[in-house]
């Protein structure tokens, strides 16, 4: 049994917890401490602040999830002033063993290790995730994250991808018109421009423009609240289009990756938990022409674990140092 520090670093918050790992699995994950990144000038200072919170020497091992690609000598996070130099982390944090993983790669590690009690059925057969094969993981948040898990008899591995940046693919005349509107704003319209937190605002404004409706500029948070409550008809229409497009891209990624199951995650996943099953998500997920029968046989679930990034950071360490 080994004790480690699990860390999940996003654009706004950094979350820390003490975890215990053994033989490639996370045994326990302690209570999370959430710190605002803006209140600390660096990861090292936030690490030291966490040590003061728990009031004990920190373990000399860490699994750290970071909201950016893990490439190069310097990691620069979006919407976060921290600059992380991986080569210097062992010295600055006082650790002997360390793994860095992309934030959505960490979510995929969490999916690989949670039990069925942390997975809500969305559509397809109501059965457990397959013990062997490919599981596609996709989720909207600030952007659209994508990864996949390859499960084998002797374990699993996670592949991080940039699947959220594939092209937005309209499937009906209304979406053709939405694409036309968005092309005036963006040189290239990726699916992330539609299926993400800010994507709902793009849909909202595009639908309003097509109907020549007057709407006030709104921030993402207020718009999501209105859409989920159904208190604004344009916002509700935008949310339905959002769910349709999420179904389309989830199915596309599963086809491209050879998936046999799909898990929806991301910062907005839990907010959609009650809405997705009654939306057009399932219809779009299986709408793959000659492969509709195969798509209908795939279980689609949503991860409900409250801190998947932290769990995944610990799981990535456990898998790497099994």
C-alpha positions in Angstrom: 0.0 0.0 0.0 1.4 3.4 -1.0 0.2 6.9 0.0 0.3 9.6 -2.6 -1.0 13.1 -3.3 -3.6 13.3 -6.0 -3.9 16.7 -7.7 -6.4 17.9 -10.3 -5.5 21.3 -11.8 -8.0 23.2 -13.8 -8.3 26.7 -15.1 -9.9 28.1 -12.0 -9.4 25.6 -9.2 -6.8 23.1 -8.0 -8.0 20.1 -6.0 -5.8 18.1 -3.7 -6.4 14.9 -1.7 -4.4 12.1 -0.1 -4.9 8.7 -1.7 -3.8 5.2 -1.0 -3.0 2.9 -4.0 -2.1 -0.7 -4.3 -1.5 -3.1 -7.2 -2.7 -0.7 -9.8 -5.9 0.3 -8.0 -7.0 3.3 -5.9 -7.9 1.9 -2.5 -9.0 5.1 -0.8 -9.3 8.8 -1.8 -9.4 11.2 1.1 -11.4 14.4 1.4 -10.7 16.9 -1.3 -9.3 20.3 -0.6 -10.2 22.9 -3.3 -7.9 26.0 -3.7 -8.4 28.9 -6.1 -5.5 29.0 -8.5 -5.7 32.8 -8.6 -4.9 32.9 -4.8 -1.6 31.1 -5.3 1.2 32.1 -7.6 2.3 28.6 -8.5 1.6 24.9 -8.1 4.4 24.7 -5.5 2.8 27.4 -3.4 -0.6 25.7 -3.7 1.0 22.4 -2.8 2.5 24.0 0.4 -0.9 25.5 1.2 -2.5 22.1 1.0 0.2 20.7 3.4 -0.8 23.4 5.9 -4.5 22.4 5.5 -3.9 18.8 6.2 -1.2 19.7 8.8 1.1 16.8 8.1 4.1 16.0 5.9 2.9 15.1 2.4 3.7 11.8 0.8 6.7 11.8 -1.5 4.7 10.6 -4.5 2.0 12.3 -6.6 -0.4 11.8 -9.5 -1.2 15.2 -11.1 -3.9 15.9 -13.7 -3.4 19.1 -15.7 -5.8 20.9 -18.0 -3.5 21.0 -21.0 -1.6 18.6 -23.3 1.3 16.9 -21.4 4.0 17.8 -23.9 7.2 19.8 -24.0 9.4 21.3 -21.3 6.9 23.9 -20.2 3.1 23.3 -19.6 0.9 26.4 -20.0 -2.7 26.1 -18.8 -5.6 27.8 -20.4 -7.2 30.4 -18.1 -4.6 29.7 -15.4 -1.5 31.8 -14.9 0.6 28.9 -13.6 3.5 27.7 -15.7 4.6 24.1 -14.9 8.0 22.7 -15.7 7.7 18.9 -15.3 11.5 18.4 -14.9 11.6 20.6 -11.8 8.5 19.2 -10.1 10.3 16.5 -8.1 12.5 19.1 -6.5 9.9 21.8 -6.0 7.3 19.4 -4.6 9.7 17.1 -2.7 8.5 13.9 -4.4 10.4 10.8 -5.6 7.7 9.3 -7.8 5.4 11.4 -10.1 3.1 11.1 -13.0 1.5 13.9 -15.0 -1.7 13.2 -17.0 -4.0 15.3 -19.1 -7.2 16.2 -17.2 -9.5 14.3 -19.5 -7.1 11.4 -19.5 -7.5 11.4 -15.8 -11.3 11.2 -16.2 -10.8 8.1 -18.4 -8.6 6.5 -15.7 -11.4 7.2 -13.2 -14.0 5.5 -15.5 -11.7 2.5 -15.7 -11.7 2.1 -11.9 -15.2 3.2 -10.6 -17.9 0.6 -9.9 -21.2 0.4 -11.6 -22.7 2.4 -8.7 -20.9 5.4 -10.1 -22.3 5.0 -13.6 -25.8 6.1 -14.6 -27.4 4.4 -17.5 -28.3 6.7 -20.4 -29.3 4.5 -23.3 -28.6 1.2 -25.1 -28.5 -2.1 -23.1 -28.6 -1.6 -19.4 -25.5 -3.7 -18.7 -22.1 -3.3 -17.1 -19.2 -1.8 -19.1 -17.3 -4.6 -21.0 -14.4 -6.2 -19.2 -12.4 -6.2 -22.4 -12.4 -3.9 -25.4 -12.5 -0.2 -26.1 -14.6 2.3 -24.0 -15.0 5.8 -25.5 -15.1 8.6 -23.0 -16.4 12.0 -24.1 -17.6 15.0 -22.1 -18.5 18.7 -22.4 -17.0 21.3 -20.1 -15.1 24.4 -20.9 -14.2 22.5 -24.1 -15.1 19.0 -25.3 -12.8 16.3 -23.9 -12.2 12.9 -25.5 -10.3 9.8 -24.6 -10.6 6.1 -24.8 -9.8 3.1 -22.6 -8.5 -0.2 -23.9 -9.4 -2.9 -21.4 -7.5 -6.3 -21.4 -7.4 -9.3 -19.1 -4.3 -8.0 -17.4 -5.3 -4.4 -17.0 -6.1 -1.4 -19.1 -4.5 1.7 -20.7 -5.8 5.1 -21.6 -5.3 7.0 -24.8 -5.8 10.8 -24.7 -7.2 12.4 -27.9 -8.2 15.8 -29.3 -11.5 14.3 -30.6 -13.4 17.4 -29.5 -11.8 19.3 -32.3 -13.3 17.3 -35.2 -15.6 19.1 -37.5 -19.2 19.9 -36.5 -21.4 17.7 -38.7 -25.0 18.9 -39.3 -27.6 16.2 -39.8 -30.7 18.3 -40.6 -31.6 21.6 -42.3 -31.7 23.5 -39.0 -28.2 22.4 -38.2 -27.1 23.4 -41.7 -28.3 26.9 -40.9 -26.6 26.9 -37.5 -23.3 26.0 -39.2 -23.8 28.8 -41.7 -24.2 31.3 -38.8 -21.2 30.0 -36.9 -19.0 30.0 -40.0 -19.3 33.8 -40.0 -17.8 33.8 -36.5 -15.1 31.1 -36.9 -12.8 30.2 -39.7 -13.4 26.5 -38.9 -16.4 25.2 -36.8 -15.3 22.3 -34.7 -17.8 20.3 -32.7 -16.4 21.9 -29.6 -18.0 25.2 -30.8 -21.3 23.6 -30.2 -20.9 20.8 -27.6 -19.3 22.7 -24.7 -20.2 25.2 -22.0 -19.7 28.2 -24.3 -21.1 26.1 -27.2 -24.6 26.5 -25.7 -24.3 30.3 -26.1 -23.3 29.8 -29.7 -26.4 27.7 -30.3 -28.6 30.2 -28.4 -27.4 33.2 -30.4 -27.5 31.3 -33.8 -31.1 30.1 -33.2 -32.2 33.6 -32.2 -30.6 35.1 -35.3 -32.3 32.6 -37.6 -35.7 33.4 -36.0 -34.9 37.2 -36.0 -35.5 37.1 -32.2 -34.2 39.7 -29.9 -32.2 38.2 -27.0 -30.0 39.8 -24.4 -26.3 38.8 -24.1 -26.0 36.3 -21.2 -23.1 34.6 -19.5 -22.7 30.9 -19.8 -23.8 30.1 -16.3 -27.1 32.0 -16.4 -27.9 30.6 -19.8 -27.3 27.0 -18.7 -29.6 27.6 -15.7 -32.4 28.9 -18.0 -31.9 26.1 -20.4 -32.1 23.3 -17.8 -35.1 24.9 -16.1 -36.9 25.4 -19.5 -37.6 29.0 -18.4 -36.6 30.5 -21.8 -37.8 28.9 -25.0 -34.7 29.8 -27.1 -32.4 28.5 -24.4 -34.5 25.3 -24.2 -34.2 24.9 -28.0 -30.5 25.4 -27.8 -30.1 22.7 -25.1 -32.1 20.2 -27.2 -29.7 20.9 -30.2 -26.8 20.5 -27.7 -28.0 17.1 -26.7 -28.6 16.0 -30.3 -25.1 17.1 -31.3 -23.6 15.4 -28.2 -25.3 12.2 -29.3 -23.9 12.6 -32.8 -20.3 13.2 -31.7 -20.4 10.4 -29.1 -21.5 8.0 -31.7 -18.9 9.2 -34.2 -16.1 8.8 -31.7 -17.2 5.3 -30.7 -17.2 4.3 -34.4 -13.8 5.8 -35.1 -12.2 4.3 -31.9 -13.8 0.9 -32.3 -15.7 1.4 -29.1 -18.0 -1.2 -27.5 -19.4 1.2 -24.9 -19.5 5.0 -24.2 -19.2 7.0 -21.0 -20.3 10.7 -20.8 -18.2 12.8 -18.5 -16.9 16.4 -18.3 -17.8 19.3 -16.1 -21.3 19.5 -17.6 -22.0 15.8 -17.4 -23.7 15.7 -14.1 -25.9 18.8 -15.0 -27.2 16.8 -17.9 -27.8 13.6 -16.0 -31.6 14.1 -15.7 -32.0 15.7 -19.2 -30.0 13.4 -21.5 -32.2 10.2 -21.2 -35.3 12.2 -22.3 -33.6 14.2 -25.0 -32.8 13.3 -28.6 -29.3 12.1 -27.6 -30.1 8.3 -28.0 -31.7 8.7 -31.4 -28.7 10.6 -32.7 -26.2 8.3 -31.1 -27.4 5.3 -33.1 -28.1 7.3 -36.4 -25.1 5.8 -38.2 -26.7 4.4 -41.3 -25.7 0.8 -41.9 -24.2 0.6 -38.4 -27.4 1.5 -36.5 -27.9 -2.0 -35.2 -24.3 -2.1 -33.9 -24.7 1.3 -32.2 -28.0 0.2 -30.6 -26.1 -2.6 -28.8 -23.6 -0.2 -27.1 -24.3 0.7 -23.5 -24.0 4.4 -22.9 -23.5 5.6 -19.3 -22.7 8.8 -17.4 -20.1 8.9 -14.6 -21.5 10.3 -11.4 -18.4 10.0 -9.2 -18.1 13.5 -7.6 -14.3 14.0 -8.1 -13.3 12.0 -11.2 -10.3 14.2 -11.9 -8.7 13.5 -8.5 -9.6 9.8 -8.6 -8.2 9.6 -12.1 -4.9 11.3 -11.1 -4.5 8.7 -8.4 -5.5 5.9 -10.7 -3.0 7.0 -13.4 -0.2 6.9 -10.7 -1.4 3.5 -9.5 -1.4 2.1 -13.0 2.0 3.5 -13.9 3.6 2.2 -10.7 1.7 -1.0 -10.2 
